[in-house]
Amino acid sequence: MVNARAAEIAAWLTDRPARAGDTRVLAIEGRSGAGKSTLAAAVAAELPAPVIRMDDLYDGWDGLLPGMDALLEWVLQPLARGRTARWRRYDWDRDRYAEWHELPHTGALVIEGVGSGAGRASPYLSGLVWLEADGDVRRKRALARDGDLYVPHWSRWAAQEERYYASDDVRSRADLIIVTG
């Protein structure tokens, strides 16, 4: 099912206008464990396009808002100006930003993660997909994916998501809403 949806989304995106310079940017947004990474990889393979994971932009476990700033400053605004986008990967083991990565120009970009569809990113997005799943399903997926590393941070991260979605109703602006479980 994911591959069929990915092909549909990729075809849909290619018909949308580029809004970050000549790059069509697709944001795949939703709460932790909703399936964003899986869908993003499948859509990117269909396009083909690079994927930027918000997990690489967050400034640690309390870094949701700084991660959105980084997305704008390092990626979306440079693309809109016709410049090369560069982003810095957050090293979760060392609790600090690490090396810089240069984004290859392909005409399409997939960004996945909480904050990828933020209101302030909207002017640069060609499409926004919201993924939705029941809280128990999401928790089970996230903990299966990240194991014991995520357990002590689940509530902390969920509280950031709550504050963010209370102030920015991303779901209401989504072009596509997909229920994943």
C-alpha positions as CSV (number, residue, x, y, z in Angstrom):
1,M,0.0,0.0,0.0
2,V,2.8,2.5,0.8
3,N,4.4,2.1,-2.6
4,A,1.1,2.6,-4.4
5,R,0.4,5.7,-2.3
6,A,4.0,6.9,-2.9
7,A,3.6,6.7,-6.6
8,E,0.4,8.6,-6.5
9,I,1.9,11.3,-4.3
10,A,5.0,11.6,-6.5
11,A,2.9,12.0,-9.6
12,W,0.7,14.6,-7.8
13,L,3.8,16.6,-6.7
14,T,5.2,16.8,-10.2
15,D,2.0,18.6,-11.3
16,R,2.3,21.2,-8.5
17,P,4.2,24.5,-8.9
18,A,7.7,24.9,-7.5
19,R,7.6,27.3,-4.6
20,A,11.2,27.2,-3.3
21,G,13.0,28.6,-6.4
22,D,12.7,25.9,-9.0
23,T,12.3,23.1,-6.4
24,R,9.1,21.3,-5.6
25,V,9.1,20.7,-1.8
26,L,6.9,18.0,-0.3
27,A,6.5,18.1,3.5
28,I,5.3,14.9,5.2
29,E,4.1,15.9,8.7
30,G,2.4,14.1,11.6
31,R,3.0,13.1,15.1
32,S,5.8,10.7,16.1
33,G,5.3,7.2,14.9
34,A,2.7,8.1,12.3
35,G,4.8,6.6,9.4
36,K,6.5,9.7,8.0
37,S,9.9,8.2,7.4
38,T,8.5,5.2,5.6
39,L,6.3,7.2,3.3
40,A,9.1,9.8,2.7
41,A,11.6,7.2,1.6
42,A,9.0,5.6,-0.8
43,V,8.0,9.0,-2.3
44,A,11.6,10.0,-2.7
45,A,12.4,6.8,-4.5
46,E,9.5,7.4,-6.9
47,L,10.6,11.0,-7.8
48,P,13.7,10.5,-7.4
49,A,14.5,13.2,-4.8
50,P,16.6,13.6,-1.6
51,V,15.0,13.4,1.8
52,I,15.7,15.7,4.7
53,R,14.7,14.3,8.0
54,M,13.7,16.8,10.7
55,D,15.3,14.5,13.2
56,D,18.6,15.7,11.7
57,L,17.7,19.3,12.2
58,Y,16.3,19.3,15.7
59,D,18.6,20.7,18.4
60,G,18.2,17.7,20.7
61,W,15.2,16.4,22.6
62,D,13.9,20.0,23.3
63,G,14.8,21.2,19.8
64,L,11.6,21.2,17.8
65,L,11.3,24.9,17.3
66,P,15.1,25.4,16.6
67,G,14.8,22.6,14.1
68,M,12.1,24.5,12.3
69,D,14.3,27.6,12.3
70,A,17.1,25.5,10.8
71,L,14.8,24.2,8.1
72,L,13.9,27.7,7.0
73,E,17.4,29.3,7.3
74,W,19.5,26.4,6.0
75,V,17.2,24.8,3.4
76,L,14.0,26.6,2.3
77,Q,15.2,30.2,2.1
78,P,18.4,29.4,0.2
79,L,16.4,27.3,-2.3
80,A,14.0,30.1,-2.8
81,R,16.9,32.5,-3.6
82,G,18.3,30.0,-6.1
83,R,21.2,29.1,-3.8
84,T,22.5,25.7,-2.7
85,A,20.9,24.5,0.5
86,R,23.2,23.2,3.2
87,W,22.1,21.7,6.5
88,R,23.8,20.5,9.5
89,R,23.1,17.0,11.0
90,Y,22.4,16.8,14.7
91,D,24.5,14.1,16.4
92,W,22.2,12.6,19.0
93,D,25.0,10.6,20.6
94,R,27.2,13.6,21.2
95,D,24.3,16.0,21.8
96,R,25.4,18.7,19.3
97,Y,25.4,19.5,15.7
98,A,27.9,17.7,13.5
99,E,28.9,17.9,9.8
100,W,27.3,20.0,7.1
101,H,25.6,18.4,4.1
102,E,25.0,20.0,0.8
103,L,21.7,19.3,-0.9
104,P,22.0,18.0,-4.4
105,H,19.7,19.9,-6.9
106,T,17.1,17.6,-8.3
107,G,14.1,19.9,-8.7
108,A,12.3,18.0,-5.9
109,L,12.8,17.6,-2.2
110,V,11.0,15.6,0.4
111,I,11.1,16.8,4.0
112,E,9.7,14.5,6.7
113,G,9.1,15.1,10.4
114,V,7.3,17.1,12.9
115,G,7.6,20.8,11.9
116,S,8.2,20.1,8.2
117,G,4.8,21.6,7.4
118,A,5.0,24.5,9.8
119,G,3.0,27.6,8.8
120,R,6.1,29.6,8.3
121,A,7.4,27.0,5.8
122,S,4.1,27.1,3.8
123,P,5.2,29.7,1.3
124,Y,8.0,27.3,0.1
125,L,6.0,24.1,0.0
126,S,4.5,22.6,-3.1
127,G,2.6,20.0,-1.1
128,L,1.8,19.0,2.5
129,V,0.8,15.5,3.5
130,W,-0.5,14.8,7.0
131,L,-0.2,11.3,8.4
132,E,-2.4,10.2,11.2
133,A,-2.5,7.2,13.5
134,D,-3.9,6.3,16.9
135,G,-1.7,7.2,19.8
136,D,-1.2,3.6,20.9
137,V,-0.2,2.6,17.4
138,R,2.2,5.5,17.1
139,R,3.9,4.8,20.4
140,K,4.3,1.1,19.6
141,R,5.9,2.0,16.2
142,A,8.2,4.7,17.6
143,L,9.4,2.5,20.4
144,A,9.9,-0.4,18.1
145,R,11.9,1.8,15.8
146,D,14.0,3.6,18.4
147,G,14.0,1.1,21.2
148,D,15.0,2.1,24.7
149,L,16.6,5.3,23.5
150,Y,13.2,6.9,23.0
151,V,11.4,5.5,26.1
152,P,12.5,8.2,28.5
153,H,11.8,11.0,26.0
154,W,8.4,10.0,24.7
155,S,6.4,12.2,27.0
156,R,8.8,15.1,26.7
157,W,8.6,15.0,22.9
158,A,4.9,14.5,22.9
159,A,4.5,17.7,25.0
160,Q,6.4,19.7,22.4
161,E,4.2,18.2,19.7
162,E,1.1,19.2,21.7
163,R,2.3,22.8,22.1
164,Y,3.3,23.1,18.4
165,Y,0.1,21.6,17.0
166,A,-2.0,23.8,19.4
167,S,-0.4,26.9,17.9
168,D,0.0,25.7,14.3
169,D,-2.9,23.6,13.0
170,V,-0.8,21.9,10.3
171,R,-3.5,19.2,9.7
172,S,-6.0,21.8,8.6
173,R,-3.6,23.1,5.9
174,A,-2.7,19.6,4.6
175,D,-3.3,18.9,0.9
176,L,-3.6,15.2,1.6
177,I,-4.5,13.4,4.9
178,I,-3.6,9.7,5.2
179,V,-4.6,7.5,8.1
180,T,-1.8,5.0,8.7
181,G,-3.2,3.0,11.6
